[in-house]
Amino acid sequence: MGCCQSSCLTETHPEKDQSRQQQQEPRNHSQAVSGAGPDPAVANGVPSFSEFSLADLKAATNNFSSDNIVSESGEKAPNLVYKGRLQNRKWIAVKKFTKMAWPDSKQFVEEACGVGKLRHRRLANLIGYCCDGDERLLVAEYMINDTLAKHLFHWENQTIEWAMRLRVATCIAEALDYCSSEGHPLYHDLNAYRVLFDEDGDPRLSCFGLMKNSRDGKSYSTNLAYTPPEYLRNGRVTPESVIYSFGTVLVDLLSGKHIPPSHALDMIRGKNIVLLMDSHLEGKFSMEEATVVVGLASQCLQYEPRERPSVKDLVATLAPLHTKPDVPSYVMLGTSKYEEAPPTPQRPLSPMGEACSRLDLTAIHQILVMNHYKDDEGTNELSFQEWTQQMRDMLEARKRGDYAFRDKDFKTAIDCYSQFIDVGTMVSPTVFARRSLCYLFCDQPDAALADAMQAQIVNPEWPTAFYMQSVALAKLDMHKDAADMLNEAAGLEEKKQRVVKGS
């Protein structure tokens, strides 16, 4: 195992982290990063910048499961981003760099520390890092309402209304202005995928773009048609390059499409503003405001860097256009208000309990597969006379269901387990628990809750039945009931362990 050293943090030794693997609590470096005195980030609910162990992040992301990947290009992305959940129930985004993307660990830690000092309501703030051997990872606040690209280009319910587009442009300009004022004027590969929406639907700029993909890697991963011309000439990012990229985001907001800058400029010069505007807005926008934004986009996309506006010019131009200040962002975005997750259970949790508290269906699936039917012992006693062809068919249906369940073919598993249950000769709490999970994977929480309750009826002291009810209740937004059920399950496990120790 390697170690990382930095002048801004005390020396770290990942080989000593093994004793912390179960704690999942990062070491706090707020004094080193933020200086003496109270940390304003803590007051705003943002954790101080910290070091995480690799074990912390493996546990939070279910060992970097592919199911947790949230990178826009999925597993093909050069540096994958995963969502995860810490033991304190806080959601995080973890950026995992390719092997040796940052060969110098000290440079990686120092640059991460620099970005980690930043705290702003317009940023998805960086809250930590991990540097372990060849591993280089960044940890940031997780934004639950997806990216601007998702809402603008791939919307399912409604497109973004004009006032919200103006709010996005203004907020991102404010974020860039803050970063520049704090000595971080360079933002790499600014695009619609870097603009995120938090639980309130408010726009945030991803902090990941404040660091290069690697010391010797590319700063732009998008199509070359959208890359600042000076970067194509010399491979260097400048503050003016960031302004150019901001111009491409303005074009995205205006058009609702990813139009190459050269094409957008041709439309602007031809005074085809109406053709540039997103048809899905159906004319519901102010032509006066649109003209101002189009003009600003044109300035940002100028070929010569010196002809582009400054970041303060962006804010000065866009701030007066910020309309509907009293309407919450989530309303304009067309999303529902995010509900807080249930509180942390009062009792320590088993692996099954942990998986259920994180609503980690993949981890629950793995545990149920490993446990097989060991918890069904004693629920059925069959006589020789009952061993009929019907019984054989029923067990064959369960067997087919088990194969489908193992292979994550959840619809087939539901059908097979239903055949087994409908015969009624045997009752199996495990089958009910497995079908409950299948329903959860198929977005049917009501049916999942019914099956979990049936599992409890068959075996009233079985913790898994209560755990599955907790997950289903959480999926139904009944968070207090879910937390109560989680604690009840943990209590049953604790009771079971005492009995085993006593015997």
N, C-alpha and C positions, 0 to 999 in steps of 0.2 A: 504494500500500500504506500502511496506517495504522500507527500504533505505539501501544503501551500503556505507561503509566508507572505505577509503584507505589512507595510508600515502603518496602515490604518487599522489593522486588527492585531490582536495578540497572535502569536504563532499557533497554528492549528496542527493537530496530529490525528488524522482519521483513524490510525490504528488504535487510538485510545477511545474511539467512539463506541466500541462494542458494548461497553457498560451502559450506554445511553439508548440502545436500540429500542427498548420498550417504552422509553419516556416520551419520545416524539415531541420534545419541547426544545426549540432552538435556543442557542446561547444568545443573550441580548448584548448587542454592541452599540446601544444608543448613545452612550457617553463618548465612545470613540468616534462614531460617525457624525453625530449631531452636535458634539461639543457639550460643554457643561450646561447645567440647567435643565428645566423640563423640556421634554420633546413634544413639540406641537402636534406631531403626527399621532402620538398616543391619545391626546385630547380629542383628536378628530376620528378616533376609532381605527386608525391605521397602525399596525404593529411597527415597532422599530426594526431597522435593518439588522438581520441576524444571520448566523451561520447554521445551516442544517446539515445533519449527517446524511449519508446516502441511505441508511436504514430508514430515516424519517421519511424520505421522499419515496422510497420503494413501498413502504406501508401505505402512504397517502394515495399512491397511484395504482395500487394493486399490482406491484412489481412491474410498473410501466406497461400495463396491459394495453393491447391495441384498442380495446374498447374505450379507453380513456383518452385517446388521441383527439385533439381538437384543432390541430393544424389544418388550415384551409385546404391544403393539398394532401391531407391524410398521411399515409405511411411513405409517400413519395417526397415529402418535404425534406429539405437538406438538414434542418434542425427541428426536430419534432417538439411540439408543445402538447403537454398532457394536462388534463384537469385532475385535481386530487383533493382529498379532504383530510385535514389533520385531526388528531385525537380531540382537540378542542372544538371540532366541528367546523372550523373555518375552511372555506373553499379556497384553493390556490391554483394558479397556473404555473406549470413547471416547463421551462424550455431546456431541452436536452441537446447539447451540441454534439456534432459528429466527433468521433475519436480524434484527438489531437488537433481540433479546430483552434484551440488556444494552447500551443505547446508550452508556453511560458506561464506556469501557474501563478506566479507573482503578478504578472501583468493582468491576468484575468481577474484576480481578486481585487487589485487596485482599481481597475476600471469599474468593476461591479460596485465597489464601495463608493466610488464617485457618483454613480447613478443612484445608489441606495440613499444618498443624502437628500435627494429630491422628494418633496412631499407636496402634492397639490391636488385639489379636488377635480381637476381636469385630466389627471393622469391615472392610469391603472398602475399604481406605485409598485416599485421593486421592494420586496420585503426580505429578501435573503438570497443566499447562494450556497452551492455545494461544490467543493473542489476535493476530489478523492481519487488519487491515482491519476488515470487519464480522463476521469469523468469531470465535465464542466457543466454545471446546471445553474439556472437562474430561477428564482421563485418570486412570483408577483401576485397581486390581488387578482382573483378570478372574476371576470365580468360575465354575469349569467345570461345577459340578453343578446349574445352573439355580436357579429360585426356589422359595420355599415354595408359591406359588400352583400351580406346575407339579406339585409332589409331592403337594399336598393336594387340589387340585381336578381335575387332569387326569392322574392317575397311570395308568401302563400296566402296571407289574409288580406293585407292592404298595403299599398305603397306608402312611402313616407310623405306626409303633407308638406307643403311649401314652408310653413313656419318652422317645422322641425328641421328642415334642411338648412335654413338660416341659422338655427340654434347650433347645429352640428358644426357648421363652418366657423361660427364665432367661438365656440368652445375649443376647437382644435387650434385656432389661431391664438387663443389665450394660453393654451398649454405650451405651444411653441415659444411664445413670448416669455413665459415663466422660465422654461428650460434655458433659453438664451440669456436671460438676466442672471441665471445661476451658473453661468459658465459652461453650458452644454448646448451650443447653437447647432450642432450637427445631429441630424436625425436621418437614419439610413433607411432608404426604401419606404418613404411615406406613401401610403396608398389606402384604399377603402378597407383593406383587410386589417390595417393597423388601428382603425377607429372602432372602439368597442362601446357597448352600452351596459351600464351597471344595473343593479336591482331596481333602481328608480327610473330606468330608461334614459338616464343622463349620459351624454357622450363623454368618453374618456379616450385619451391617446395612450396606446400601449407603450410601456417603458422599454420593451425589448428593442425597439428601434433606436434607442439611444446608445446601444452597443453594436459594434460591427458583428457580422456573422463569425468572423475570425480575424486574427491579426493580418493574415496574408490572404484572406478570402475576399469575395466580392461584397460590396456594400449594397448592390442592387440585384435582386433576384427576379424582378419582373421583366416583361417583354422589353426589348431594347427600344421599341418605339415610344416608350413612356419614360425613358431614362434621360436625365439632363444632358444636353449636348456636350458640356464641358467634361462630364464624367466619361463620356465615350472617348474624348480626346486624351485625357491625362489620368483617368482612373481615380481621381480624387474627389471627395465630397467636400463641398464648401457650404457656408450658410446660404448662399444664393441658390445652391442646388436644392436645398430644402424648400425654398420658396417656389421653385419650378415644380417640385413634386406636389406642393400644396395646390398649385394651379391645376394639376391633373385631378385632384380630389374635388375641386370646385366644378370642373367640367362633369365629373361623375354625378355630383349633386344636382347640377342643372339638367343634365340629359337623362339620368337614370340608366345610362349605359357607359361602358368603358370605351370612350372614343379616343383614338390616338391624338395627341396634342396638335400635330400638324394639320390634321383634318378639322379639328375643332377651330383652329385659328383661321382656316380657309372659310369656314362658315361664319365666323365672327366678322372677318374682313368683308365678306359679302353681305353683311347686315342681315343674315338669316337667323336672327335670334329665336324666332318662333319655331323654326325647324330644329334648332338646337335643344329646345326645351322638351322635357319628358312629356310625352303624349298622355301618360297615365295620370298626370296632374289635371287633365281635362280643363285646362285654362284657368284653374283655381290658383292663381298667383298674381302678384303685383308686377306689372310690366316695368314700373319704375324701379322696384327693388331688383328685379331680374337683370335690368340694364346695368345697374351698379355692380352686381356680382359678375356678369359677363365681362364688363370692363376690367375688373380686378383680375379675373382669370387670364385675360389677354395680357395684362402687364406681367403676371407671374410667369407666363410661358414665353417671354421674350428670349430670343437666341442669346443675346449678350447678357451675361450675369449682372453687369452694372446697371442695366436698364430695368431690372426687376425691383419691386417695392421691398421695403424692409419688413421685418416681422411686426414691428409696431404699427406700420402703415396698414397691415392686414387687420389688426384689431380695431384701429381707428375707423377704417372703412366699414367693417362688418358690424361692430357693436351697435350703431344706431338702427340697424335693420332688425335687431333682435325683438321679434314680436311675440305676443301672447305670453308675457312673463309669468302670469299667474296660472297657466295651464301646465300641469305636471308632464314631464317628458314621456312617461310611460303611457299616458293617455294619447298623446300625439303619435307615439310610436306604434300604438295598437296592441300593447302587451298588458298583462294584468300585473297588479302590484305584487311584488315578491313577498312571500311570507317567510318569516324567520323559521329556521329548522327547529325541531324540538330540542329542549335543553339536554345537556350531557347527563346520562344516567347517573344515579347516585351510587350504584354498585359497580365494581370492576367487571368488565365484560370478557367473555370468552371470544375466540376467533369468530364464531357464528354471531355472537352479539355485536362485535365490532363491525362485521360486514353489514348487518342489518341496520346498525346505527348510521352507517354511511350510505345506506340504500344502494349498496354495491351488489347488484344482481349477479354479476359474473362471479364474485367471490362466494356468494351464497350457493350458486350452482356447483362450484367446485367442492364445497363442503358437503352438500347433499349427495353428490356422486361418490365421494370418498366414504361417507358414512353408510352407504348402501341401505340395508334394511335392519341394521342392528337394533334399532329402537322399536321394532315391531314385535320383538320376542314376547310371547305370552298373550298377544291380542287375539290369536286364533288357535283353537284346538279342534281338529277335524277327525271324525270317525272314518273308518275304512269305507263304510257305506256311502259317505258323502263324496268319495273320490270318483266322480263321474266324468263322462266326456265333457259335460258342461264346465266342470271344474278345470279340466285340462285346457279347454279353450280359453277360459278366463285367465289362467296363469300364462298362457301363450300371449294373450293380449297385453298383460303386464310386462312380459319380457320384451315385446316389441316396443312398448312405451319406454322401457328402460334404455333400450338402444337409441331410440329417437332423442330421449332426454340427454343421454351422454353426448350425442352428436349435435346438440342444440337445435334440433328440428322440433321446435316447441309446439307447433300446430299439430303435427303427427302425434307427438307425445300426449297432447290433450285428448285426441280421438281415442288412442289406445287405452289410456288410463280411464277414460269415461266408460269404455266397454267393460273394463274390469270392475269399476265401481257399480255400474248399473246392474250387473248380475246379482250383487248383494250377498253372495255366499260367504265371502271373506271381507273383512274390513282392515284397512291398512292406513295408519296415520301417515306413514311415509309417502304413500301414493297421493294422499290429499295434500301433503306439503309440497310434493314435487309438482302436482298439477297447479297448485296455488302459484308457485314460481313461474310456471309456464304462462299462466294468465297474466302475471306481471310483465313478463317479456313481451306479451302481445297487447299491452296497454288495456287490460281489463281488470282494474283493481277491485271492482265490486265482486266479481267472480272469485278473485284471489282471496278476498277477505272471507267469503262464504266457505271456501275449501279449508282455509286455516282454522276457522271455527269448528268445522267438522273434524279436523285432526285433533282439536282439543277435546271434543266430545268423546272420541274414541280413546284418547289417552289424556285425561285431565291434568296430569302432572308432567307433561312433556314440554320442556322449554321451547323447542323448535316451533311448536304450534303457536305459542305466544309471540315468538320472534317474527314469524311470518305474518301474523295479524298486525304487528307493529309496522312492518314495511307497507302492507296494504293500506293501513290507516294513514300513513304519511303520504302515500300516493294520492289518497283522497283528500289531502289537505286538512286532515284531522290531527294536527300535530301534537296537541296536548294528550289526546287519547293514545297516540302512537308512543309518546314518551312514557306514559303510565304502563303501557303494555310491555315496553322494553324493560322497564324496571321490574315488572312482575316476572318476566322470563329470567332475568338475572337472579332474582330471588329464588326461583325454583332450582336454578343451577347451583346456587350456593347451598341450598338445603340438601340437594342430591350429593354434593361433595362432602357435607358433614356426615351424612349417613354412611357413605363409603369409608370415611376415615374412622367412624365409630365402630364399624364392623371389622 
